[in-house]
Amino acid sequence: MGRARVRMRVASCLAAVGLVAGAFAGAAQAHDGVSADDGGIDNAEATHDHHSHQHGGDEGHLPAGSDNVRLVSKLGLKNVEPEKIADVGVFNGYAYLAAWGGATCKYNGVHVVDIRKPAAPKEVAFIQAKEGSAPGEGIQTLHIDTPYFDGDVLVSNNEKCKDPAGFGGMNIYDVSDPAHPTPLAEGIGDHTVMGQGKKAANDIHSVYAWDAGSKAYAVIVDNEEGPDVDIVDITNPKKAKVIAEYDLDETFPQIVQDAPANLTEIFLHDMVVKEIGGRQIMLASYWDGGYVTLDVTDPTKATYLGDTDFAALDPEALESGLEVAPEGNAHQAEFTLDNKYVIGADEDFGPYALTARNLTDGTGLTASQGSNTTRLEEGQTITGDSVFVGQACVGDPAVPAGDPNAVDVAVVERGVCTFSEKVAGVIAAGGYDAVLVFNRTGTDACDQTLGMSVEGDIPTFGVAPRGQGFAIFGQPYDDAACQAGTGPAQLPVAPGTKGDRLTFSSYFDGWGYAHLYRNENGKLTELDTYAVPEAHDPAHATGSGDLSIHEVAVSEKRADLLYFSYYTAGLRVAKIVGDEIVEVGHYIDEHGNNFWGAQVFESGGKEYVAASDRDHGLYVFEYTGGV
């Protein structure tokens, strides 16, 4: 089955094979008394941690300028604050932009903008989200014609920004009259806790809907469970219901790579569905699992068509002489107009990667830097002696203090409490220079690895395989016994025990970029990659904002034309020439941009691009380059 990794599971035997149709039961399981929501990065929710920062002042972006791109108009939206605006969708002369909450969790919802005159956009409505909930990725409008509804609907997601008021799930609005939207359903989705009503629906990261004749469906990203591809029947939008859910790497294990070892965070992030050859084909961006194509003509019987693998060495970095492992992070993708290609956008906000070793044993450690802890910058190294400190949870034996006159690395066993609580316990004890977390027991843990959503003012690394944690302290380890529950429940050494000497260092590996694949069955052939040149320049690792791609929009007039929203690198336009991606245009505003979404639309026979700037609102562009 390839390399496994930690995922939350629903309490249903059907979920074990990745599909639940009809009944969706169960709370997230706990293993050995361990909460399944300790901060392990195993779903799309964690990726939004990276969206909480952006460029600063005039020095926080690349130089302003444009080439073959005309700014048609821009519109500052109401109640915008830094980092407020998220995705954008366009339909029938109107743009819909998500107000994602920003820092205050106020004025969340969807801005409706009349762009029938692209040079003079006008905001005509605002759809207020429920208190504590916010839309972000996957704002989409489409026409559906079923026996229950004939009109235009807007679908949006809910992620909680305030407890307990906020709730998850998807929303459906009637926007047949865009200036007067009407709610049809709110908070529809899967329920980790049954019987709690719509407010118990799991957070969802994105949503995509499609009309299938007499039926209509939507697919949503479940932020909270391993089966994270949830399909909703929206034929009757007022009575939408979940009809199937899939865990793709369980159902289709061929999408999981055995190597490189860092590709451990495998979950759905985004998806589109397109009718190709009379079939409904889903293109799922499955983070470290790559890009996956599925036939969902019958949504309850999804079948595998193809998927991508990441190269052993990052191909884009190699062009700049960097021999580094690929980051993974399959974020968003589209089919080209002629369906010949798949364009994938790997989002990566961390231009530095981690290398870690057990110096005493001369072996590697599999770990990454925690999401919101003190990070090692390029070339920075921490080398010190390991000290076992137990699980470091409240109620456990006190964490022994480290040696303030030496470099000590606190080695923590995963379990019982969150990663952030463990880090807080180590910091309170004092005397430590770094934290390493190794995995707990459980069929979803043991020698598996994963990233961490964790906070704390100390470098923190993990989650390392359990066997590596045992080896640091010279203890024998049997993974089969761990999986069976017959191995030691905890590392059998006392807190304060010193172990092997460890080292952690950081190196530059670049920002996120685009892939070009041939659309075919089985393993999709990778043809080329594309990044802005500054993304592989260590001088731009800081000070230029986020130089990662966010998403791609494909032309609806030309099969070779692509538009990239590239955060602080602005809007980028590219062509496919001889199976390669070639940049042909760009735009960066005088005061910088921070683009999240991009969507093409037509008006008066011309093709335009609507782009959402996180700090401002709507930009409308026209590509002016030749054929």
C-alpha positions as CSV (number, residue, x, y, z in Angstrom):
1,M,0.0,0.0,0.0
2,G,3.0,2.4,0.1
3,R,3.9,4.5,3.0
4,A,1.0,5.1,5.4
5,R,0.5,8.2,7.6
6,V,-1.7,9.5,10.3
7,R,-5.4,10.1,9.4
8,M,-8.5,10.4,11.4
9,R,-11.1,7.7,10.7
10,V,-14.8,7.6,11.1
11,A,-16.2,4.8,13.3
12,S,-17.6,2.7,10.4
13,C,-16.4,-0.4,8.8
14,L,-17.2,1.1,5.4
15,A,-14.9,4.0,6.1
16,A,-12.0,1.5,6.2
17,V,-12.3,1.1,2.4
18,G,-12.8,4.8,1.9
19,L,-16.5,4.9,1.0
20,V,-19.5,5.6,3.1
21,A,-22.8,5.9,1.2
22,G,-26.1,6.7,3.0
23,A,-25.2,6.6,6.7
24,F,-22.3,8.6,7.9
25,A,-21.6,7.6,11.4
26,G,-19.1,8.2,14.2
27,A,-16.9,10.6,16.0
28,A,-13.2,10.7,15.2
29,Q,-11.6,7.8,16.9
30,A,-9.1,8.1,19.7
31,H,-6.2,5.6,20.0
32,D,-4.8,4.6,23.4
33,G,-6.6,7.5,25.0
34,V,-5.2,10.0,22.5
35,S,-7.3,12.7,21.0
36,A,-7.2,12.5,17.2
37,D,-7.2,16.3,17.0
38,D,-3.8,17.0,18.7
39,G,-2.6,19.1,15.8
40,G,-1.4,16.4,13.4
41,I,-1.5,17.8,9.9
42,D,-3.7,15.3,8.1
43,N,-6.4,17.5,6.5
44,A,-6.8,20.7,4.6
45,E,-7.6,22.8,7.7
46,A,-4.0,23.1,8.6
47,T,-3.0,24.7,5.3
48,H,-4.9,27.9,6.2
49,D,-2.4,28.5,8.9
50,H,-0.1,29.6,6.1
51,H,-2.5,32.3,4.9
52,S,-2.1,34.4,8.0
53,H,0.8,36.5,6.7
54,Q,1.7,38.5,3.6
55,H,3.9,41.3,2.3
56,G,4.5,44.3,4.4
57,G,5.2,47.9,3.1
58,D,6.6,49.1,-0.2
59,E,9.7,46.7,0.2
60,G,7.4,43.7,0.7
61,H,6.9,42.8,-2.9
62,L,8.7,42.5,-6.2
63,P,9.1,45.6,-8.4
64,A,5.9,47.0,-9.9
65,G,5.4,46.6,-13.6
66,S,3.4,44.9,-16.4
67,D,4.1,43.1,-19.7
68,N,1.3,42.1,-22.1
69,V,-1.3,42.6,-19.4
70,R,-3.6,45.5,-19.2
71,L,-5.3,46.6,-16.0
72,V,-8.9,47.1,-17.0
73,S,-10.2,48.1,-13.5
74,K,-9.9,47.5,-9.8
75,L,-12.4,47.8,-7.0
76,G,-11.8,48.2,-3.3
77,L,-14.5,46.2,-1.6
78,K,-16.4,47.3,1.6
79,N,-15.0,46.5,5.0
80,V,-11.7,45.2,3.6
81,E,-8.8,44.8,6.0
82,P,-5.4,43.1,5.3
83,E,-5.7,39.5,4.4
84,K,-9.5,39.7,4.3
85,I,-10.4,38.7,0.7
86,A,-10.1,35.0,-0.4
87,D,-11.3,33.3,-3.6
88,V,-13.2,34.7,-6.6
89,G,-15.7,33.1,-8.9
90,V,-17.4,34.6,-12.0
91,F,-20.7,33.8,-13.7
92,N,-23.0,35.6,-16.1
93,G,-21.5,39.0,-15.6
94,Y,-21.0,38.9,-11.9
95,A,-18.0,38.3,-9.7
96,Y,-18.3,36.7,-6.2
97,L,-15.5,37.3,-3.8
98,A,-15.1,35.6,-0.4
99,A,-14.6,37.8,2.6
100,W,-12.7,35.3,4.7
101,G,-12.6,36.9,8.1
102,G,-9.1,38.4,8.3
103,A,-7.9,38.9,11.9
104,T,-11.3,39.9,13.4
105,C,-13.8,37.3,12.2
106,K,-16.1,40.2,11.3
107,Y,-18.0,41.0,8.1
108,N,-17.5,37.5,6.7
109,G,-19.4,36.5,3.6
110,V,-19.5,37.0,-0.1
111,H,-19.2,40.2,-2.1
112,V,-21.3,40.3,-5.3
113,V,-19.9,42.6,-8.0
114,D,-21.5,43.5,-11.3
115,I,-18.8,43.2,-13.9
116,R,-20.9,43.3,-17.0
117,K,-18.9,46.5,-17.8
118,P,-15.4,45.2,-16.9
119,A,-14.0,48.8,-16.8
120,A,-16.6,49.9,-14.3
121,P,-17.2,47.1,-11.7
122,K,-19.8,47.9,-9.0
123,E,-20.6,46.0,-5.8
124,V,-24.3,45.3,-5.7
125,A,-24.8,42.9,-2.7
126,F,-23.1,41.3,0.2
127,I,-24.1,37.8,1.5
128,Q,-23.5,37.8,5.2
129,A,-22.1,34.6,6.6
130,K,-23.3,33.2,9.9
131,E,-21.5,34.5,12.9
132,G,-18.3,32.7,13.5
133,S,-18.2,31.1,10.1
134,A,-16.2,32.3,7.0
135,P,-15.9,31.3,3.4
136,G,-12.5,31.0,1.8
137,E,-11.6,28.6,-1.0
138,G,-14.0,27.5,-3.7
139,I,-16.4,30.3,-4.4
140,Q,-18.4,29.1,-7.4
141,T,-21.6,29.9,-9.3
142,L,-23.3,27.7,-11.8
143,H,-26.7,27.1,-13.4
144,I,-28.6,23.9,-12.5
145,D,-31.7,22.6,-14.0
146,T,-33.4,19.8,-12.1
147,P,-37.0,18.8,-11.4
148,Y,-36.6,20.7,-8.1
149,F,-34.7,23.9,-9.1
150,D,-34.0,25.8,-12.3
151,G,-31.7,28.8,-11.8
152,D,-28.3,30.0,-10.8
153,V,-26.8,28.9,-7.5
154,L,-23.7,30.0,-5.6
155,V,-21.9,27.5,-3.4
156,S,-19.5,28.4,-0.7
157,N,-17.7,26.8,2.2
158,N,-17.7,27.4,6.0
159,E,-14.6,27.3,8.2
160,K,-15.0,28.3,11.8
161,C,-13.3,31.5,13.0
162,K,-15.2,31.7,16.3
163,D,-16.4,29.0,18.7
164,P,-19.0,28.0,19.6
165,A,-21.0,30.2,17.2
166,G,-19.4,29.1,14.0
167,F,-20.3,26.0,12.0
168,G,-19.0,24.2,9.0
169,G,-20.5,22.6,5.9
170,M,-21.4,24.2,2.6
171,N,-23.9,27.0,1.8
172,I,-26.1,27.2,-1.3
173,Y,-27.7,30.5,-2.4
174,D,-30.1,31.3,-5.2
175,V,-28.3,34.0,-7.2
176,S,-30.7,34.0,-10.2
177,D,-31.0,37.7,-9.3
178,P,-27.4,38.4,-8.2
179,A,-28.3,41.7,-6.5
180,H,-30.8,39.9,-4.3
181,P,-29.3,36.5,-3.2
182,T,-31.5,34.1,-1.3
183,P,-30.2,31.3,1.0
184,L,-31.3,27.8,0.0
185,A,-29.3,25.8,2.5
186,E,-26.5,26.6,5.0
187,G,-24.1,24.4,6.9
188,I,-24.7,21.2,4.9
189,G,-22.0,18.6,5.3
190,D,-20.7,15.5,7.1
191,H,-21.1,15.3,10.9
192,T,-18.4,14.1,13.1
193,V,-20.9,14.3,16.0
194,M,-24.2,12.9,15.0
195,G,-27.5,14.4,16.1
196,Q,-26.3,17.9,16.7
197,G,-28.0,19.6,13.8
198,K,-26.4,21.6,11.0
199,K,-24.0,23.4,13.3
200,A,-22.2,20.1,13.8
201,A,-21.2,19.8,10.2
202,N,-17.4,19.5,9.8
203,D,-15.4,22.5,8.6
204,I,-14.9,22.3,4.9
205,H,-12.0,23.9,3.0
206,S,-13.5,24.1,-0.5
207,V,-16.5,23.2,-2.6
208,Y,-17.2,22.5,-6.3
209,A,-20.6,21.8,-7.8
210,W,-21.7,20.5,-11.2
211,D,-24.9,20.0,-13.1
212,A,-25.4,16.4,-14.4
213,G,-28.7,16.7,-16.2
214,S,-31.6,15.8,-14.0
215,K,-29.2,15.6,-11.0
216,A,-26.8,18.1,-9.5
217,Y,-23.9,17.4,-7.1
218,A,-21.2,19.1,-5.1
219,V,-17.9,17.8,-3.7
220,I,-16.6,19.3,-0.5
221,V,-13.3,19.0,1.3
222,D,-13.9,17.6,4.8
223,N,-11.4,19.3,7.1
224,E,-11.9,16.9,10.0
225,E,-11.9,13.3,8.8
226,G,-9.7,10.9,6.8
227,P,-12.6,10.2,4.4
228,D,-12.3,13.8,3.2
229,V,-13.9,13.7,-0.3
230,D,-17.5,14.2,0.5
231,I,-20.1,14.2,-2.3
232,V,-23.4,16.0,-1.7
233,D,-26.6,15.6,-3.8
234,I,-27.9,19.1,-4.4
235,T,-30.6,18.1,-6.9
236,N,-33.0,19.7,-4.5
237,P,-30.8,22.5,-3.0
238,K,-33.1,23.0,-0.1
239,K,-32.7,19.3,0.9
240,A,-29.1,18.7,0.0
241,K,-27.5,15.6,1.6
242,V,-24.2,13.8,1.7
243,I,-24.4,10.6,-0.4
244,A,-20.8,9.4,-0.4
245,E,-17.4,10.0,1.1
246,Y,-14.0,8.7,0.1
247,D,-10.5,8.4,1.6
248,L,-8.6,8.3,-1.7
249,D,-5.3,6.9,-0.5
250,E,-7.2,4.1,1.3
251,T,-9.5,3.3,-1.7
252,F,-6.8,3.9,-4.3
253,P,-3.4,3.1,-2.6
254,Q,-1.6,3.5,-5.9
255,I,-1.6,7.3,-5.4
256,V,0.7,7.0,-2.4
257,Q,4.5,7.1,-3.1
258,D,7.0,5.1,-1.1
259,A,9.6,7.9,-1.5
260,P,10.6,10.6,-0.9
261,A,10.1,10.1,2.8
262,N,8.9,13.7,3.4
263,L,5.6,13.2,1.5
264,T,3.6,12.4,4.6
265,E,0.7,14.9,4.6
266,I,-1.9,13.2,2.3
267,F,-5.3,14.8,2.1
268,L,-7.7,16.6,-0.2
269,H,-7.2,20.3,-0.7
270,D,-9.2,21.3,-3.8
271,M,-10.9,19.8,-6.8
272,V,-12.8,20.5,-10.0
273,V,-15.3,18.4,-12.0
274,K,-15.5,18.6,-15.8
275,E,-17.6,16.7,-18.4
276,I,-15.1,15.0,-20.7
277,G,-16.3,12.5,-23.3
278,G,-19.8,12.3,-21.8
279,R,-18.4,11.4,-18.3
280,Q,-18.0,13.5,-15.2
281,I,-14.3,13.6,-14.4
282,M,-13.0,14.9,-11.1
283,L,-9.5,16.3,-10.8
284,A,-8.6,16.2,-7.1
285,S,-5.5,18.0,-5.7
286,Y,-4.5,15.6,-2.9
287,W,-1.6,17.5,-1.4
288,D,1.4,15.0,-0.9
289,G,-0.6,12.4,-2.7
290,G,-0.4,14.4,-5.9
291,Y,-3.1,15.2,-8.5
292,V,-5.7,12.4,-9.0
293,T,-8.4,12.0,-11.7
294,L,-11.6,10.1,-11.0
295,D,-14.7,9.1,-12.9
296,V,-17.6,10.4,-10.8
297,T,-20.4,9.9,-13.3
298,D,-21.9,7.8,-10.6
299,P,-20.8,9.7,-7.5
300,T,-21.4,6.7,-5.2
301,K,-19.1,4.6,-7.3
302,A,-16.1,6.7,-8.1
303,T,-13.4,5.0,-10.1
304,Y,-9.7,5.7,-10.5
305,L,-8.4,7.0,-13.8
306,G,-4.9,8.4,-13.1
307,D,-2.6,10.3,-10.7
308,T,0.7,12.0,-10.5
309,D,3.9,11.2,-8.6
310,F,6.4,13.8,-7.3
311,A,9.9,13.3,-8.6
312,A,12.7,12.1,-6.3
313,L,14.4,15.5,-6.7
314,D,12.4,18.6,-7.1
315,P,12.5,19.3,-10.9
316,E,12.0,23.0,-10.7
317,A,14.6,23.4,-8.0
318,L,17.0,21.4,-10.1
319,E,16.8,24.0,-12.8
320,S,18.5,26.4,-10.3
321,G,21.1,23.8,-9.2
322,L,19.2,22.9,-6.0
323,E,19.2,19.1,-5.3
324,V,16.3,19.0,-2.8
325,A,13.3,16.7,-2.2
326,P,10.0,17.8,-3.6
327,E,7.7,19.7,-1.2
328,G,4.6,18.0,-2.4
329,N,1.6,20.3,-1.7
330,A,-0.7,19.6,-4.6
331,H,-2.9,22.6,-4.0
332,Q,-5.2,23.3,-7.0
333,A,-5.4,22.1,-10.7
334,E,-7.3,22.5,-13.9
335,F,-7.7,20.7,-17.2
336,T,-6.8,22.8,-20.2
337,L,-9.6,23.8,-22.6
338,D,-8.8,20.8,-24.9
339,N,-8.3,18.4,-22.0
340,K,-4.9,17.5,-23.3
341,Y,-3.1,18.7,-20.2
342,V,-3.4,19.0,-16.4
343,I,-1.9,22.2,-14.9
344,G,-1.2,21.7,-11.2
345,A,-0.3,24.5,-8.7
346,D,1.9,23.4,-5.7
347,E,1.5,25.9,-2.9
348,D,4.5,26.3,-0.7
349,F,5.0,29.1,1.9
350,G,8.1,27.7,3.4
351,P,11.2,28.4,1.3
352,Y,13.3,26.5,3.9
353,A,13.3,22.7,4.4
354,L,14.7,20.7,7.3
355,T,17.4,18.0,7.5
356,A,17.8,16.1,10.7
357,R,20.1,13.3,11.9
358,N,20.9,11.1,14.8
359,L,24.7,11.8,15.0
360,T,25.4,9.0,17.4
361,D,23.8,6.3,15.2
362,G,24.6,8.0,11.9
363,T,21.0,7.7,10.7
364,G,18.5,10.2,9.4
365,L,15.5,11.5,11.3
366,T,12.2,12.0,9.5
367,A,10.8,15.3,10.7
368,S,9.7,18.7,9.5
369,Q,9.4,22.1,11.2
370,G,6.3,22.8,13.2
371,S,3.8,25.2,11.6
372,N,3.9,28.1,14.0
373,T,7.0,27.6,16.2
374,T,10.4,29.4,15.9
375,R,11.8,28.3,12.6
376,L,15.4,27.7,11.6
377,E,16.5,30.0,8.8
378,E,18.7,29.0,6.0
379,G,22.0,27.5,7.2
380,Q,21.0,27.6,10.8
381,T,21.8,24.5,12.8
382,I,20.9,23.2,16.2
383,T,23.1,20.3,17.5
384,G,22.7,19.0,21.0
385,D,22.1,16.1,23.4
386,S,18.6,14.5,23.5
387,V,16.7,14.4,26.8
388,F,13.5,12.3,27.1
389,V,10.8,14.4,28.8
390,G,7.8,12.0,28.6
391,Q,4.5,13.2,27.1
392,A,4.8,16.6,28.6
393,C,1.1,17.0,29.2
394,V,-0.7,18.7,32.2
395,G,-1.1,16.1,34.9
396,D,2.0,14.1,33.8
397,P,5.3,14.1,35.8
398,A,6.9,17.5,35.6
399,V,9.2,18.0,32.6
400,P,12.8,18.0,34.0
401,A,14.7,21.2,33.3
402,G,17.3,21.2,30.6
403,D,20.9,22.3,31.1
404,P,21.1,26.1,30.4
405,N,24.8,25.8,29.8
406,A,24.5,23.2,27.1
407,V,22.4,22.6,24.0
408,D,19.6,20.2,25.0
409,V,16.9,18.8,22.7
410,A,13.7,17.8,24.5
411,V,12.3,14.6,23.0
412,V,8.6,14.3,23.5
413,E,6.3,11.3,23.0
414,R,3.1,12.1,21.1
415,G,-0.1,11.3,23.0
416,V,-2.9,12.5,25.3
417,C,-2.6,16.3,24.7
418,T,-1.9,18.6,21.8
419,F,1.5,19.4,20.4
420,S,1.1,23.0,21.5
421,E,0.5,21.9,25.1
422,K,3.6,19.7,25.0
423,V,5.7,22.6,23.7
424,A,4.4,24.9,26.4
425,G,5.4,22.3,29.0
426,V,8.9,22.1,27.7
427,I,9.2,25.9,27.6
428,A,8.0,26.2,31.1
429,A,10.6,23.7,32.3
430,G,13.4,25.8,30.8
431,G,16.8,25.0,29.6
432,Y,15.9,23.5,26.2
433,D,17.0,24.7,22.7
434,A,14.6,22.6,20.6
435,V,11.8,20.0,20.7
436,L,11.5,16.7,18.8
437,V,8.2,14.8,18.9
438,F,8.0,11.2,18.0
439,N,4.9,9.2,17.2
440,R,2.6,7.3,19.6
441,T,1.1,3.8,19.4
442,G,-2.0,3.1,17.4
443,T,-2.8,1.6,14.0
444,D,-2.7,5.2,12.6
445,A,0.6,6.0,14.2
446,C,3.7,3.9,15.2
447,D,6.3,4.3,12.4
448,Q,4.2,6.6,10.4
449,T,5.1,10.3,10.1
450,L,3.2,13.6,9.7
451,G,3.5,17.3,10.0
452,M,2.4,19.3,13.0
453,S,0.1,22.3,13.6
454,V,1.7,23.7,16.7
455,E,2.5,26.9,18.4
456,G,5.4,27.9,20.6
457,D,8.5,30.1,20.9
458,I,11.0,27.3,20.4
459,P,12.2,25.3,17.3
460,T,9.9,22.2,17.2
461,F,10.3,19.3,14.9
462,G,8.3,16.2,14.2
463,V,6.4,13.9,14.0
464,A,9.2,11.4,13.7
465,P,8.5,7.6,13.4
466,R,8.2,5.9,16.7
467,G,11.1,3.6,15.9
468,Q,13.4,6.6,15.5
469,G,12.3,7.9,18.9
470,F,13.1,4.5,20.5
471,A,16.5,4.3,18.8
472,I,17.6,7.7,20.3
473,F,17.5,6.1,23.7
474,G,18.8,2.6,22.7
475,Q,15.4,0.9,23.1
476,P,14.4,-2.0,20.8
477,Y,11.3,-1.4,18.6
478,D,8.9,-3.7,16.9
479,D,6.5,-2.0,14.5
480,A,4.3,-5.0,14.1
481,A,3.9,-5.2,17.9
482,C,3.2,-1.5,18.0
483,Q,0.5,-1.8,15.3
484,A,-1.0,-4.8,17.1
485,G,-1.0,-3.0,20.5
486,T,1.3,-5.5,22.1
487,G,4.4,-3.2,22.2
488,P,5.2,-0.7,25.0
489,A,2.5,1.9,25.4
490,Q,5.2,4.4,26.3
491,L,8.9,4.6,25.8
492,P,10.3,2.6,28.7
493,V,12.8,5.1,30.0
494,A,12.5,7.7,32.8
495,P,12.0,11.4,32.1
496,G,15.3,13.1,32.3
497,T,17.2,10.2,30.6
498,K,19.8,11.5,28.1
499,G,20.1,9.8,24.7
500,D,21.9,10.3,21.4
501,R,23.3,13.5,20.0
502,L,21.0,15.1,17.4
503,T,21.3,17.8,14.8
504,F,18.8,19.8,12.8
505,S,19.6,22.3,10.1
506,S,17.7,24.3,7.5
507,Y,18.3,24.8,3.8
508,F,16.7,26.8,1.1
509,D,14.5,24.8,-1.3
510,G,12.4,27.5,-3.0
511,W,8.7,28.5,-3.1
512,G,5.6,26.8,-4.7
513,Y,5.3,26.5,-8.5
514,A,3.3,25.0,-11.4
515,H,3.4,21.6,-13.0
516,L,2.4,20.6,-16.6
517,Y,1.2,17.0,-17.0
518,R,-0.1,15.1,-20.0
519,N,-3.7,14.1,-19.2
520,E,-3.8,10.3,-19.5
521,N,-4.8,7.2,-17.6
522,G,-2.5,5.7,-15.1
523,K,0.5,7.7,-14.0
524,L,0.4,11.2,-15.7
525,T,3.6,12.1,-17.4
526,E,5.2,15.3,-16.1
527,L,6.3,17.5,-19.0
528,D,7.5,20.8,-17.4
529,T,7.4,23.0,-14.4
530,Y,7.3,26.8,-14.0
531,A,8.2,29.3,-11.3
532,V,8.9,33.0,-11.2
533,P,12.8,33.4,-11.2
534,E,12.8,35.0,-7.8
535,A,11.2,31.9,-6.2
536,H,14.6,30.1,-6.4
537,D,16.8,33.0,-5.3
538,P,17.7,32.8,-1.6
539,A,17.8,36.6,-1.6
540,H,14.0,36.5,-1.9
541,A,13.4,34.0,0.8
542,T,12.4,37.0,2.9
543,G,11.5,40.5,2.2
544,S,9.5,40.0,-0.9
545,G,6.3,38.5,0.5
546,D,5.0,35.0,-0.4
547,L,6.5,34.1,-3.8
548,S,4.3,31.0,-4.0
549,I,1.8,30.2,-6.7
550,H,-1.8,29.9,-5.4
551,E,-3.9,28.7,-8.3
552,V,-4.2,28.5,-12.1
553,A,-7.1,29.6,-14.3
554,V,-7.2,28.3,-17.9
555,S,-8.4,30.2,-20.9
556,E,-11.8,29.5,-22.2
557,K,-10.8,30.6,-25.7
558,R,-7.4,29.1,-26.2
559,A,-6.1,25.7,-25.2
560,D,-2.5,27.0,-24.7
561,L,-3.1,30.0,-22.4
562,L,-2.8,30.0,-18.6
563,Y,-3.3,32.6,-15.9
564,F,-1.6,32.2,-12.5
565,S,-2.4,34.0,-9.3
566,Y,1.0,34.2,-7.7
567,Y,0.5,36.0,-4.3
568,T,3.1,38.8,-4.1
569,A,4.6,37.9,-7.5
570,G,1.3,39.2,-9.0
571,L,-0.7,37.9,-12.0
572,R,1.4,35.8,-14.4
573,V,0.3,34.7,-17.9
574,A,1.9,31.8,-19.6
575,K,1.5,29.7,-22.8
576,I,2.1,26.0,-23.4
577,V,4.7,25.8,-26.2
578,G,6.0,22.5,-27.2
579,D,4.9,20.8,-23.9
580,E,6.6,23.6,-21.9
581,I,5.2,26.5,-19.9
582,V,6.5,29.8,-21.1
583,E,5.7,33.1,-19.4
584,V,4.3,35.7,-21.8
585,G,3.0,38.4,-19.4
586,H,2.7,39.7,-15.9
587,Y,1.3,42.5,-13.7
588,I,2.3,43.8,-10.2
589,D,0.7,46.9,-8.9
590,E,2.7,49.9,-7.8
591,H,1.9,49.2,-4.2
592,G,2.2,45.4,-4.6
593,N,-0.4,42.7,-4.9
594,N,-1.3,39.6,-2.9
595,F,-3.4,37.6,-5.3
596,W,-5.4,34.6,-4.1
597,G,-7.9,33.7,-6.8
598,A,-8.1,34.0,-10.6
599,Q,-11.1,33.3,-12.9
600,V,-11.5,33.9,-16.6
601,F,-14.7,35.4,-18.1
602,E,-15.9,36.8,-21.4
603,S,-17.5,40.1,-22.1
604,G,-18.2,41.7,-25.5
605,G,-16.3,38.9,-27.2
606,K,-13.1,39.5,-25.2
607,E,-11.6,37.3,-22.5
608,Y,-10.8,38.9,-19.2
609,V,-9.4,37.7,-15.9
610,A,-10.8,38.5,-12.5
611,A,-8.3,38.3,-9.7
612,S,-8.9,38.6,-5.9
613,D,-6.3,40.7,-4.0
614,R,-6.4,39.7,-0.4
615,D,-5.9,43.3,0.9
616,H,-7.9,45.2,-1.6
617,G,-10.6,43.4,-3.5
618,L,-11.2,42.9,-7.2
619,Y,-8.8,43.4,-10.1
620,V,-9.8,42.9,-13.8
621,F,-7.2,42.2,-16.4
622,E,-6.9,41.6,-20.2
623,Y,-4.0,39.7,-21.8
624,T,-2.8,41.8,-24.7
625,G,0.0,39.6,-26.0
626,G,-0.2,38.0,-29.4
627,V,-0.9,34.4,-30.4
